[in-house]
């Protein structure tokens, strides 16, 4: 899945294990990238009930009873009562019951000691496809390589990311890299060479030489 405008109040957005969504608030232009397997509801701020979201350009996100907001990008993950916040740069304002505090750059974990394994790889997967749809091949290639090489996400996501990593190299016109990546894909996923989810923009590249 790709772009969605903001869900309506009370509406839930539930993403499958291989779906992501770019959510845009038409009023403010703030956006966030919801990662595979996430569930969000709209109720004033977007509420993350499970999974992970990368918030950008001031998008407020609430999770586990607290709300988070920053002009900088940050990644928030929730599983039950535990949350993990990755602040890329600057800081994020965390508000709860009218009290606010600034959380600075780095990782902040609250709740149980739940490990959010695979969040970085999932984020790379979603960013890679976001770049793919924007035809930004070099970013797509870099992010999808990260996702396809991670042992922290399941084989279906890794396999899809690996194939599109190959395709992005082809779209960039880097045939030597595309051949190498394609061969590594065939070695690693021989059962997937007939994939029915394989799609690429018409005419961007072909295999003939």
Secondary structure by P-SEA (a helix, b strand, c coil): ccccccccccbbbbbcccbbbbcccccccbbbbbccbbbbbbcccccccbbbbbbccbbbbbcccbbbbccbbbbbbbcccbbbbbbcccbbbbbcccbbbbbccccccccccccccaaaaaaaaaaaaaaaaacaaaaaaaaaaaaaacccccaaaaaaaaaaaaaaaaaacaaaaaaaaaaaaaaaccccccccccccccccccccc
